[in-house]
């Protein structure tokens, strides 16, 4: 197989890996009733006029399955961290005791679990669309290479391999979605 087709295939696979990685990070942010530092990871705090990720101004720990504890490295950051958590609208109310901020995760209701599953499925659908768009672009590159002189049967083989890679990543996406849905619906 030509080097051009090999590069197209490798670039498509790398881009699909990236899309799957993004899905995994988005799924980690969706809470399944268990506390994880990923719930507050995307929050930025006003640190002396600069928006700074919360994990760079405080130590984030999970003392138990329903609690996230944040200990700022500077006492004067308690207020800004609390405001940032409220502004992020993650559905948790910070409890400030003067040296720690604690977030208590309430038990999930059946209705809330179903909403979370819908959100998980939306994230999964976005990942699948991204993977299919990558496949489409790769196949367009293969067809362009075919017009530039690559044999038709070689181009068809490359398209088949790209489709195989796509199928593999779609299957992995489905697997992640099923695992997360099971995790959310487990009481």
HUKASUL-V475654 format. One record per pair of residues at least 24 apart in sequence whose C-alpha atoms are under 10 Angstrom apart, sorted by sequence separation. I is the first residue (numbers start at 1). GAP is how many residues later the second one is. D is the distance in whole Angstrom. If there is no record, write none. Layout:
I;GAP;D + I;GAP;D
This chain:
36;24;9 + 37;24;7 + 57;24;9 + 70;24;10 + 75;24;7 + 135;24;9 + 138;24;7 + 139;24;9 + 36;25;8 + 37;25;7 + 69;25;10 + 74;25;9 + 75;25;9 + 138;25;10 + 35;26;9 + 36;26;7 + 54;26;10 + 68;26;10 + 69;26;9 + 70;26;10 + 73;26;10 + 136;26;9 + 35;27;7 + 54;27;7 + 71;27;10 + 72;27;8 + 135;27;7 + 136;27;9 + 34;28;10 + 35;28;9 + 36;28;10 + 40;28;9 + 71;28;7 + 72;28;7 + 134;28;10 + 135;28;7 + 35;29;7 + 36;29;8 + 39;29;9 + 48;29;10 + 70;29;9 + 71;29;5 + 72;29;8 + 135;29;10 + 34;30;9 + 35;30;5 + 36;30;9 + 37;30;10 + 40;30;10 + 47;30;8 + 54;30;9 + 70;30;6 + 71;30;6 + 135;30;9 + 136;30;10 + 34;31;5 + 35;31;5 + 36;31;9 + 37;31;7 + 46;31;9 + 54;31;9 + 69;31;7 + 70;31;5 + 71;31;9 + 132;31;9 + 135;31;7 + 33;32;8 + 34;32;6 + 35;32;6 + 36;32;7 + 37;32;9 + 45;32;9 + 48;32;10 + 69;32;6 + 70;32;6 + 134;32;9 + 135;32;10 + 33;33;7 + 34;33;8 + 35;33;6 + 37;33;9 + 47;33;8 + 68;33;8 + 69;33;5 + 70;33;8 + 34;34;10 + 35;34;10 + 45;34;10 + 46;34;6 + 47;34;9 + 68;34;6 + 69;34;6 + 131;34;10 + 132;34;7 + 45;35;6 + 46;35;8 + 67;35;7 + 68;35;5 + 69;35;9 + 131;35;7 + 132;35;9 + 44;36;10 + 45;36;6 + 67;36;6 + 68;36;7 + 131;36;9 + 44;37;8 + 45;37;9 + 46;37;9 + 66;37;8 + 67;37;5 + 68;37;8 + 132;37;10 + 43;38;9 + 45;38;8 + 46;38;8 + 66;38;6 + 67;38;6 + 128;38;9 + 131;38;7 + 132;38;9 + 45;39;6 + 63;39;10 + 65;39;9 + 66;39;5 + 67;39;9 + 131;39;7 + 44;40;7 + 45;40;8 + 62;40;10 + 64;40;10 + 65;40;9 + 66;40;7 + 43;41;7 + 44;41;9 + 59;41;10 + 60;41;10 + 61;41;10 + 62;41;10 + 66;41;8 + 128;41;8 + 129;41;10 + 43;42;7 + 45;42;10 + 58;42;10 + 60;42;10 + 127;42;10 + 128;42;6 + 131;42;10 + 43;43;10 + 44;43;10 + 58;43;10 + 127;43;9 + 128;43;10 + 40;44;10 + 43;44;9 + 44;44;9 + 40;45;8 + 43;45;6 + 125;45;10 + 128;45;7 + 42;46;9 + 43;46;10 + 124;46;9 + 127;46;7 + 128;46;9 + 43;47;9 + 127;47;10 + 40;48;9 + 125;48;9 + 124;49;7 + 125;49;9 + 40;50;8 + 123;50;10 + 124;50;7 + 39;51;8 + 124;52;8 + 125;52;10 + 39;53;10 + 121;53;9 + 124;53;6 + 123;54;9 + 122;55;10 + 120;56;10 + 121;56;7 + 120;57;7 + 121;57;9 + 120;58;9 + 31;59;10 + 121;59;10 + 30;60;10 + 117;60;9 + 120;60;7 + 121;60;9 + 29;61;10 + 117;61;10 + 120;61;7 + 40;63;10 + 117;63;8 + 118;63;9 + 116;64;10 + 117;64;6 + 120;64;10 + 116;65;8 + 117;65;9 + 117;66;10 + 114;67;9 + 117;67;7 + 35;68;9 + 113;68;9 + 116;68;7 + 117;68;8 + 35;69;8 + 116;69;9 + 35;70;7 + 113;70;10 + 114;70;9 + 34;71;8 + 113;71;6 + 114;71;8 + 33;72;7 + 34;72;10 + 112;72;10 + 113;72;6 + 32;73;10 + 33;73;8 + 34;73;9 + 112;73;10 + 113;73;9 + 31;74;9 + 33;74;6 + 34;74;10 + 110;74;10 + 113;74;10 + 32;75;10 + 33;75;6 + 110;75;8 + 32;76;8 + 33;76;10 + 108;76;9 + 109;76;10 + 31;77;9 + 108;77;9 + 110;77;9 + 109;78;9 + 108;79;8 + 33;80;9 + 107;80;9 + 32;81;8 + 31;82;10 + 32;84;8 + 31;85;8 + 32;85;9 + 30;86;7 + 30;87;9 + 30;89;8 + 30;90;8 + 27;92;9 + 27;93;7 + 26;94;9 + 27;94;10 + 27;96;8 + 23;97;9 + 26;97;7 + 27;97;9 + 26;98;9 + 24;99;10 + 23;100;7 + 24;100;9 + 22;101;10 + 23;101;7 + 23;102;10 + 23;103;8 + 24;103;10 + 20;104;9 + 23;104;6 + 22;105;8 + 23;105;10 + 21;106;9 + 19;107;9 + 20;107;7 + 19;108;6 + 20;108;9 + 18;109;10 + 19;109;9 + 19;110;10 + 20;110;9 + 16;111;9 + 19;111;7 + 20;111;8 + 16;112;9 + 18;112;10 + 19;112;7 + 18;113;9 + 16;114;8 + 17;114;9 + 15;115;9 + 16;115;6 + 19;115;9 + 15;116;8 + 16;116;9 + 16;117;10 + 13;118;9 + 16;118;7 + 12;119;9 + 15;119;7 + 16;119;9 + 14;120;10 + 15;120;10 + 12;121;10 + 13;121;9 + 12;122;6 + 13;122;9 + 11;123;9 + 12;123;7 + 12;124;10 + 12;125;8 + 13;125;10 + 9;126;9 + 12;126;6 + 11;127;8 + 12;127;9 + 10;128;10 + 8;129;9 + 9;129;7 + 8;130;6 + 9;130;9 + 7;131;10 + 8;131;9 + 8;132;10 + 9;132;10 + 5;133;9 + 8;133;7 + 9;133;9 + 5;134;10 + 8;134;7 + 5;136;8 + 6;136;10 + 4;137;9 + 5;137;7 + 8;137;10 + 4;138;8 + 5;140;8 + 4;141;8 + 5;141;10 + 2;143;10 + 5;145;9 + 4;146;9 + 2;148;8 + 32;148;8 + 1;149;10 + 5;149;9 + 9;149;8 + 13;149;8 + 16;149;9 + 20;149;7 + 24;149;9 + 27;149;9 + 31;149;10 + 32;149;9 + 34;149;9 + 5;150;8 + 8;150;9 + 9;150;9 + 12;150;8 + 16;150;8 + 19;150;9 + 20;150;9 + 23;150;8 + 27;150;8 + 30;150;9 + 32;150;9 + 33;150;9 + 34;150;9 + 32;151;6 + 33;151;7 + 2;152;8 + 5;152;10 + 6;152;8 + 9;152;8 + 10;152;9 + 13;152;7 + 16;152;10 + 17;152;8 + 20;152;8 + 21;152;10 + 24;152;8 + 28;152;9 + 31;152;9 + 32;152;5 + 33;152;9 + 1;153;7 + 2;153;10 + 5;153;7 + 9;153;6 + 12;153;8 + 13;153;8 + 16;153;7 + 20;153;7 + 23;153;9 + 24;153;9 + 27;153;7 + 31;153;8 + 32;153;8 + 33;153;9 + 1;154;9 + 5;154;9 + 8;154;9 + 9;154;10 + 12;154;9 + 16;154;9 + 19;154;10 + 23;154;9 + 30;154;9 + 32;154;9 + 33;154;8 + 10;155;10 + 32;155;9 + 1;156;9 + 2;156;10 + 9;156;9 + 13;156;9 + 20;156;9 + 24;156;10 + 1;157;8 + 5;157;10
